[in-house]
């Protein structure tokens, strides 16, 4: 497989490390979960990628999170019968090709541009209040 399929709005599996776990000193994600690829930015030492977690646990109202509509769950290869949210107020960053966690597996699917890009623009406008957990240090 190739890392080329890891693009904006792709959904792949990754051992996401929640900010609350990182704050407690944990360095490994507890389980592999689906997540949305937010942005992939070219860099000479490996492309930087931002990952947003997808969860079945309904987030608190104060969180910047969006429930995934049924049609988008199907496009992304997710369980259409479960309620799912994308969390945008925290994210992991990692580098393609130099990661201990990122594998060149094919995505399970991808969100439509019409759904995902407005959310990404909203994230960019709120970026300073989001929590980053870097996985490549």
Backbone torsions as a table, in degrees:
resi	resn	phi	psi	omega
1	UNK	NA	171.8	-176.4
2	UNK	-129.7	152.3	175.6
3	UNK	-76.5	-8.0	-176.4
4	UNK	-60.1	-26.3	-177.5
5	UNK	-79.4	-7.5	177.9
6	UNK	-83.1	93.7	-175.2
7	UNK	-131.5	167.1	177.8
8	UNK	-50.7	132.9	178.0
9	UNK	78.6	-0.5	173.7
10	UNK	-70.9	152.4	175.2
11	UNK	-118.1	121.0	177.8
12	UNK	-134.2	174.9	179.2
13	UNK	-101.5	144.9	-172.8
14	UNK	-162.3	144.3	177.6
15	UNK	-78.8	75.4	-175.5
16	UNK	-59.6	135.6	177.4
17	UNK	-106.1	110.4	-179.9
18	UNK	-67.0	149.1	-179.8
19	UNK	-58.3	-40.2	-179.6
20	UNK	-63.8	-34.2	177.6
21	UNK	-71.4	-42.6	178.7
22	UNK	-62.7	-37.9	178.7
23	UNK	-64.0	-28.0	177.7
24	UNK	-85.1	2.7	177.5
25	UNK	94.5	1.4	178.2
26	UNK	-71.3	147.1	-178.5
27	UNK	-120.2	-7.7	-177.3
28	UNK	-121.8	139.6	172.7
29	UNK	-66.1	142.3	-175.8
30	UNK	-73.6	-28.7	178.1
31	UNK	-154.1	157.1	175.2
32	UNK	-78.3	133.4	-178.0
33	UNK	-138.6	161.2	174.3
34	UNK	-71.6	147.3	175.8
35	UNK	-148.9	160.2	179.1
36	UNK	-98.4	133.9	174.1
37	UNK	-76.5	118.2	-178.5
38	UNK	-81.6	-59.0	-176.6
39	UNK	-145.9	143.4	172.6
40	UNK	-122.2	116.6	-176.2
41	UNK	-113.4	122.4	180.0
42	UNK	-62.2	135.9	174.3
43	UNK	-143.9	150.1	-178.3
44	UNK	-61.1	-32.1	-176.7
45	UNK	-94.1	12.8	-178.2
46	UNK	124.5	133.3	-177.6
47	UNK	-61.6	135.5	176.0
48	UNK	-84.7	133.7	-179.0
49	UNK	-126.6	136.9	173.6
50	UNK	-102.0	132.6	-177.9
51	UNK	-119.6	133.8	176.2
52	UNK	-111.7	129.4	-177.5
53	UNK	-73.0	150.7	173.5
54	UNK	-115.0	129.2	-174.0
55	UNK	-134.3	155.1	174.8
56	UNK	-92.3	-12.6	-178.9
57	UNK	-83.5	121.4	-179.2
58	UNK	-63.0	124.2	-178.2
59	UNK	-74.7	159.0	175.2
60	UNK	-62.1	152.3	-177.6
61	UNK	-60.1	-25.4	-178.4
62	UNK	-77.6	-11.9	-177.7
63	UNK	-81.1	150.7	172.8
64	UNK	-88.3	94.7	-177.1
65	UNK	-142.6	153.0	-178.4
66	UNK	-131.5	130.8	175.8
67	UNK	-74.0	139.5	-177.1
68	UNK	-87.3	123.0	177.2
69	UNK	-66.5	156.6	-176.9
70	UNK	-54.7	-47.1	-177.7
71	UNK	-61.5	-36.5	179.0
72	UNK	-72.6	-34.3	175.5
73	UNK	-61.7	-41.8	179.0
74	UNK	-64.5	-45.3	179.0
75	UNK	-59.8	-35.4	-176.5
76	UNK	-86.4	-1.6	-179.7
77	UNK	73.9	27.1	-179.6
78	UNK	-101.4	165.3	-179.7
79	UNK	-68.5	110.7	-176.9
80	UNK	-71.3	-15.1	-178.3
81	UNK	-90.7	-5.7	-179.9
82	UNK	-107.3	146.3	173.6
83	UNK	-77.0	131.3	-178.0
84	UNK	-134.5	146.0	177.8
85	UNK	-128.7	145.0	169.1
86	UNK	-98.8	128.6	179.3
87	UNK	-94.3	127.9	-178.0
88	UNK	-115.0	-3.3	-178.6
89	UNK	-94.0	4.9	168.9
90	UNK	-149.7	156.1	-177.6
91	UNK	-159.6	157.5	172.3
92	UNK	-101.3	149.0	169.9
93	UNK	-120.3	146.2	179.8
94	UNK	-153.7	171.5	179.8
95	UNK	-116.6	133.4	179.6
96	UNK	-70.4	131.3	177.3
97	UNK	86.3	-16.9	179.3
98	UNK	-121.7	14.5	-174.8
99	UNK	-92.5	144.3	171.9
100	UNK	-80.9	-13.3	-170.8
101	UNK	-115.3	-26.7	-173.6
102	UNK	-91.1	121.9	-179.2
103	UNK	-106.9	153.8	178.5
104	UNK	-80.6	51.3	179.0
105	UNK	-85.4	149.9	176.8
106	UNK	-69.7	147.7	176.7
107	UNK	-63.9	154.6	174.0
108	UNK	-74.4	-21.9	-179.7
109	UNK	169.8	-161.1	-179.6
110	UNK	-155.4	146.1	175.3
111	UNK	-77.0	152.3	177.2
112	UNK	-70.3	153.3	176.8
113	UNK	-62.4	-39.1	-178.7
114	UNK	-60.2	-33.0	178.0
115	UNK	-83.2	-49.1	-166.9
116	UNK	-83.0	-39.8	-174.1
117	UNK	-63.4	-39.7	174.6
118	UNK	-61.5	-35.2	177.3
119	UNK	-67.1	-39.5	178.1
120	UNK	-64.7	-41.6	176.6
121	UNK	-62.2	-40.1	177.7
122	UNK	-64.1	-41.2	176.4
123	UNK	-59.1	-46.0	-178.4
124	UNK	-59.3	-40.7	179.8
125	UNK	-68.4	-23.8	-179.9
126	UNK	-105.6	5.3	-171.2
127	UNK	-47.9	-40.3	-176.4
128	UNK	-64.0	-23.1	179.7
129	UNK	-95.6	-2.4	179.3
130	UNK	-85.5	154.9	-179.6
131	UNK	-103.7	125.0	177.7
132	UNK	-99.2	134.9	171.3
133	UNK	-117.0	109.6	-178.6
134	UNK	-82.7	130.2	-179.8
135	UNK	-103.2	5.6	-175.3
136	UNK	-116.8	17.6	179.2
137	UNK	-81.1	NA	NA
